[in-house]
Amino acid sequence: MPRDSRLSRMLHVLIHLDRHVERATSETLSKMLGTNAVVVRRMMAGLRDQGYVRSEKGHGGGWQLTCGLEAITLLDVYHAIGKPPLFSIGPHAEHPECLVEQAVDARLAETLDEAEALLIARFQTLTVADLAADFEARLSEQRPDGQAHCGGKDPK
């Protein structure tokens, strides 16, 4: 089962908008992320609806941050992209009358709920600015010229 990468992609976009470009079109972002511009617009819509970005149409338009990265938590972004399932494992429930399956599914569901609560709590304590600071530290260690390198191409 493929992983859902929307959260990491949107975090990447937010840091990119803050650190590299003031405004970027859906087409530019789609090339950076290796996806379709329609997919970018769909993902960015949740961030726009929450007030973290805005978009302008026409020449010179594109997506732009409306606040600093310190004001956006990972939980905010997770909610903005529609709260996708955090785990790809879960109860089976193919034979709900089976007592073994009931026992397994009950304990598995309980454990996953606990793990999800811990992860959500952690998401609430991390800001996108925290991730951007980690990016800056990695950049200063890797690239003496101070230029970021994403997807085989420099983003500028």
C-alpha positions in Angstrom: 0.0 0.0 0.0 1.5 3.4 -1.0 2.1 5.9 1.7 0.1 9.1 1.9 2.7 11.9 1.3 0.4 14.9 1.5 1.5 16.0 4.9 5.2 15.9 4.0 4.6 17.6 0.6 2.6 20.5 2.2 5.3 21.0 4.8 7.9 21.1 2.0 5.8 23.7 0.2 5.4 25.9 3.2 9.1 25.9 4.0 9.8 26.5 0.3 7.4 29.5 0.2 9.0 30.9 3.3 12.7 30.4 2.5 13.0 30.4 -1.3 10.2 32.3 -3.1 7.6 34.8 -1.9 5.0 33.4 -4.4 4.9 30.2 -6.5 2.3 29.0 -9.0 0.7 25.6 -8.8 2.7 24.6 -11.9 6.0 25.5 -10.3 5.1 23.7 -7.1 3.9 20.6 -9.1 7.3 20.4 -10.8 9.1 20.6 -7.5 6.9 17.9 -6.0 6.7 15.7 -9.1 2.9 15.8 -9.3 0.2 17.5 -11.3 -0.8 21.1 -10.7 -4.4 20.1 -10.1 -3.2 17.9 -7.2 -1.2 20.9 -5.8 -4.3 23.1 -6.0 -6.4 20.5 -4.2 -3.8 20.1 -1.4 -3.2 23.8 -1.1 -7.0 24.6 -0.8 -7.1 23.2 2.7 -4.2 25.5 3.7 -6.0 28.4 2.1 -9.3 27.6 3.8 -7.4 27.7 7.2 -5.9 31.0 6.3 -2.2 29.9 6.1 -1.8 30.7 2.4 -3.6 32.7 -0.2 -3.7 32.5 -3.9 -3.8 35.1 -6.6 -4.7 34.4 -10.2 -3.2 35.9 -13.3 0.2 37.2 -14.3 2.4 37.4 -11.2 -0.1 35.3 -9.2 0.4 32.1 -7.3 0.5 30.8 -3.7 1.8 32.9 -0.9 2.1 32.5 2.9 -0.2 34.7 5.0 1.6 34.1 8.3 5.0 33.1 9.7 5.9 29.4 10.0 6.0 29.7 13.8 2.2 30.2 13.7 1.6 26.8 11.9 1.8 23.5 13.7 2.1 20.1 12.1 -1.4 19.4 13.5 -2.7 22.5 11.7 -1.3 21.2 8.4 -2.6 17.7 9.1 -6.1 19.1 9.7 -5.8 21.3 6.6 -5.1 18.3 4.3 -8.2 16.5 5.6 -6.8 14.3 8.5 -5.7 11.3 6.4 -5.3 8.0 8.2 -2.0 8.0 10.1 -1.5 4.2 9.9 -1.9 1.8 7.1 -2.4 -1.1 9.5 -5.6 -1.8 11.3 -8.3 -4.3 12.3 -9.3 -6.9 9.8 -13.0 -7.4 10.5 -13.5 -9.9 7.7 -15.1 -12.4 10.0 -16.7 -10.3 12.8 -18.2 -13.4 14.4 -14.8 -15.0 15.0 -13.8 -14.6 18.7 -10.1 -14.6 17.8 -10.6 -11.8 15.3 -12.7 -9.9 17.8 -9.9 -10.1 20.4 -7.1 -9.2 17.9 -9.1 -6.4 16.4 -10.1 -4.9 19.8 -6.6 -4.8 21.1 -5.2 -3.6 17.8 -7.7 -0.8 17.6 -7.0 0.2 21.2 -3.3 0.3 20.6 -3.6 2.2 17.3 -5.9 4.8 19.0 -3.2 5.3 21.8 -0.5 5.6 19.2 -2.5 8.1 17.2 -3.2 10.2 20.3 0.5 10.4 21.0 1.3 11.3 17.4 -1.4 14.0 17.3 -0.1 15.4 20.6 3.4 15.6 19.2 2.1 17.2 15.9 0.6 20.0 18.1 4.0 20.8 19.7 6.0 21.1 16.5 5.8 24.1 14.2 6.7 24.4 10.6 9.3 26.8 11.8 10.9 24.0 13.8 11.2 22.0 10.6 12.6 25.0 8.7 15.3 25.5 11.4 16.3 21.8 10.9 16.4 22.5 7.2 18.7 25.5 7.7 21.0 23.5 9.9 21.2 20.7 7.3 21.8 23.3 4.6 24.6 25.0 6.4 26.3 21.6 6.9 25.8 20.3 3.3 26.0 23.3 1.0 28.7 25.9 1.6 27.0 28.1 -1.0 23.8 28.3 1.1 21.6 27.1 -1.8 18.9 24.5 -1.2 18.8 21.5 -3.5 15.4 19.8 -4.0 14.6 17.0 -6.4 17.8 17.3 -8.4 17.2 21.0 -9.2 17.9 24.1 -7.3 14.5 25.7 -6.5 15.2 29.1 -7.9 
